[in-house]
Amino acid sequence: MLVFLLLVFGQSLLGLVAALVWWAAYGRRRGGLRGTAAVSAVIAAMVVLLADGIGRIVATGLSWFIPVDLPASFWGLYGDFRFLVPPIAGLVAMAVLAFPIIGRRTSTTAVLAPRGPLSFIRPRWLIAPGVVLALLVILTIWCGAVSQPEEGTGKYTMWLIEIGDGNAIGTSIYGWFYSLPVLAVLGVMLSVAGVNLALIARPAFADDEEADRRSRELRSRNVIAAITATLLLSLSQALALVGGAASLRGSFGAFNSWTPIAAFEPVLGAASFAAAAFGVAFWVSIALTAVPTRARTLARAAA
């Protein structure tokens, strides 16, 4: 039983440990958020982590975790829309991260330099989400190109492999039916993230400008981390399905066949596991920005 639970939640546990190690070694030195911003960070992370955990429970059929019998129609809907769980949860979390929304205020400090959505972002922060988004788009295009409509429903979710003499075997693939809605929701999430960054950057600075800058930088980092984490969880699901498709084998008489990517099955499985673990780690790191730190204590003492 323990081994099975580790297989189901191993990514989450590894991500949790990685985030705690990162925070202990580096994150706690940067200080933490206060007030509403801290609460928002925790709530946003919990929304996605809870959705991810429930998704894993449902996907693996751990029925003793579910107190009610789910109707057959639920499983049909789950099969069709399970890939939307990470991006929708990420979108909700991104909306939560917008708080607190600070309106116009007067400040005794005059800052003439214009501020925009990227004012408190370090360029290197954009590398990880850019790479993950590129991988997800490439995977979407390839899977969509090889996908074919399923008989009866017309949903582009099937991958057919010919095995000779007019026969073929088929399996589910991350086709257009699954992937295009995911990209659409991720696009909305990225738009909300841009609004978040603008809301963080625009108001006038508080009297304690140094602390205000540090808070804005940390909130902006959380937005970029949330983008990266959501993309990673979506990529993990896509890689898992492609990895399962890669394992397809079939035979008909003297004809044997397998997928063109059969040799990549172990790599795809490991990549899916790693993407999920890093996704969880990013969300946990967001929650950890609400933890009081020594840097915050020293800042208060100096004030």
SVG drawing of the C-alpha trace seen along z (x, -y; Angstrom):
<svg xmlns="http://www.w3.org/2000/svg" viewBox="-25 -64 46 79">
<polyline fill="none" stroke="black" stroke-width="0.4" points="0.0,0.0 2.8,-2.4 4.5,-1.7 1.3,-2.4 0.7,-5.7 4.3,-6.7 3.7,-6.0 0.6,-8.2 1.9,-11.1 5.6,-10.6 5.8,-13.7 4.0,-15.8 6.2,-14.6 9.4,-15.2 8.2,-18.7 7.4,-19.5 10.9,-18.4 12.6,-20.3 10.7,-23.5 11.5,-23.3 15.2,-22.7 15.2,-25.7 13.5,-27.9 15.8,-26.9 18.9,-27.5 17.9,-30.6 14.2,-31.7 14.1,-32.7 16.9,-35.1 14.7,-37.2 12.1,-38.1 8.4,-37.3 5.1,-38.9 2.8,-40.5 -0.9,-40.8 -3.3,-40.2 -0.4,-39.4 0.7,-36.6 -2.8,-35.2 -3.3,-35.4 -0.1,-33.5 -1.1,-30.6 -4.7,-30.4 -3.5,-30.4 -1.0,-27.6 -3.6,-25.6 -6.1,-25.9 -3.8,-24.3 -2.2,-21.7 -5.7,-20.5 -6.9,-20.3 -3.8,-18.4 -4.1,-16.0 -7.8,-15.3 -7.0,-14.8 -4.4,-12.1 -6.8,-10.4 -9.5,-10.3 -7.2,-9.3 -5.8,-6.3 -9.2,-5.1 -8.3,-5.4 -11.9,-4.9 -11.3,-4.8 -10.4,-8.5 -13.8,-9.4 -16.6,-9.3 -19.4,-9.1 -20.2,-7.0 -19.6,-9.0 -22.1,-8.5 -21.0,-7.1 -21.5,-10.4 -18.8,-11.9 -16.2,-9.6 -17.1,-10.4 -16.8,-14.1 -13.5,-13.5 -12.1,-11.6 -12.9,-14.5 -11.8,-17.4 -9.2,-16.1 -6.4,-18.0 -8.2,-21.3 -7.8,-20.8 -4.3,-22.3 -4.9,-25.4 -8.3,-26.2 -6.8,-25.8 -3.9,-28.0 -6.3,-30.6 -8.2,-30.7 -5.0,-30.9 -3.7,-33.7 -6.8,-35.7 -6.2,-35.2 -2.6,-36.4 -3.9,-39.8 -4.8,-40.7 -4.3,-43.1 -5.2,-45.5 -3.7,-48.8 -5.3,-52.0 -3.8,-55.4 -2.1,-56.8 0.1,-59.8 3.7,-59.2 6.4,-61.5 8.9,-59.8 9.0,-61.0 9.8,-58.3 9.9,-59.7 10.9,-56.5 7.9,-54.8 6.8,-51.4 5.2,-48.7 4.4,-44.9 8.1,-44.0 9.5,-46.6 10.0,-44.2 10.9,-41.1 14.4,-39.9 14.9,-38.7 16.1,-35.3 12.8,-34.5 11.2,-34.3 13.5,-31.6 11.8,-28.7 8.2,-29.5 9.3,-30.3 11.0,-26.9 8.1,-25.0 5.5,-26.9 7.5,-26.2 7.7,-22.4 4.0,-22.3 3.2,-24.1 5.5,-21.7 3.9,-18.7 0.4,-20.1 1.2,-20.6 2.8,-17.2 0.1,-15.3 -2.6,-17.2 -1.1,-16.5 -1.1,-12.7 -4.5,-12.6 -7.5,-11.3 -11.2,-11.5 -12.6,-8.8 -15.4,-6.7 -18.8,-7.7 -17.7,-11.0 -15.5,-12.6 -13.1,-13.8 -9.5,-14.1 -8.1,-11.8 -7.0,-8.7 -3.6,-7.7 -3.8,-4.8 -0.7,-2.7 -0.9,-0.5 0.4,3.1 0.0,4.4 -2.6,5.9 -4.9,3.0 -5.1,3.5 -4.3,1.0 -4.1,0.5 -5.0,-2.6 -4.6,-4.4 -5.4,-7.7 -3.1,-10.7 -2.9,-14.3 -4.9,-15.4 -6.7,-18.6 -9.7,-17.7 -7.6,-17.7 -4.8,-20.2 -6.6,-23.2 -8.8,-24.0 -5.8,-23.7 -3.9,-26.3 -7.0,-28.6 -7.3,-28.5 -3.5,-29.0 -3.8,-32.0 -6.4,-33.6 -4.2,-32.8 -1.3,-34.6 -3.5,-37.6 -4.5,-37.7 -0.9,-37.4 0.0,-40.4 -2.8,-42.4 -1.5,-41.2 2.0,-42.4 0.7,-45.8 -1.4,-46.1 1.7,-45.3 3.9,-47.8 1.7,-50.9 0.7,-52.4 2.9,-55.0 5.5,-53.7 4.8,-53.6 6.9,-55.7 9.1,-52.8 10.2,-52.5 12.8,-49.8 10.3,-47.4 7.7,-48.3 10.1,-47.4 11.0,-44.1 7.3,-43.2 6.5,-44.0 9.5,-42.0 8.4,-39.1 4.8,-39.3 6.0,-39.6 8.2,-36.5 5.2,-34.6 3.2,-35.5 6.0,-34.2 6.4,-31.1 2.6,-30.5 2.8,-30.6 5.8,-28.2 4.1,-25.8 0.8,-25.7 2.6,-25.1 4.7,-22.3 1.6,-20.5 -0.1,-20.7 3.1,-19.5 3.3,-16.6 -0.2,-15.4 0.5,-15.7 3.8,-13.8 2.1,-11.0 -0.5,-10.4 2.1,-10.5 4.3,-8.1 1.3,-5.7 0.8,-5.9 4.4,-5.1 4.1,-1.8 1.5,-0.6 2.3,2.8 0.3,4.8 0.4,7.8 -1.7,9.4 -0.6,12.7 3.0,12.3 2.9,8.5 4.1,6.7 4.1,3.0 4.8,0.4 4.8,-3.4 7.6,-5.4 8.4,-6.8 8.4,-3.5 12.1,-4.0 11.2,-7.2 8.7,-5.7 11.0,-5.6 12.2,-9.2 8.6,-10.5 7.6,-8.8 10.5,-10.3 10.0,-13.7 6.3,-13.6 7.3,-12.8 9.9,-15.5 7.6,-18.1 4.9,-17.4 7.4,-17.4 8.8,-20.8 5.3,-22.1 4.4,-21.2 7.7,-22.7 7.0,-26.0 3.5,-26.2 4.9,-25.3 7.6,-27.9 4.8,-30.5 3.1,-29.5 6.4,-29.7 6.7,-33.4 4.1,-34.0 6.3,-32.5 7.8,-35.1 11.6,-35.3 14.6,-36.7 14.9,-39.3 11.5,-40.6 12.2,-40.6 15.4,-42.7 13.5,-45.1 10.9,-45.7 13.6,-46.2 15.3,-48.7 12.1,-50.6"/>
</svg>
